[in-house]
């Protein structure tokens, strides 16, 4: 059997957030890849027409840069 390749997906869609404690526990497994579906930042004409994003920029940034900030 070949080498295991571990993938961690802490949340279903970028910007939804995740419990930090769960993420820390998962990181103890030393994943080879951390991946998240970008989903959609515009789930329909209502949000686009109102110039309101479906998910906040802050939430997306938190999800995307979580590991970077820990350095």
Secondary structure, 3 states (H helix, E strand, C coil): CCCCCCEECCCCCCCCCCCHHHHHHHHCCCCCEECCCCCCCCCCHHHHHHCCCCCCHHHHHHHHHHHHHHC
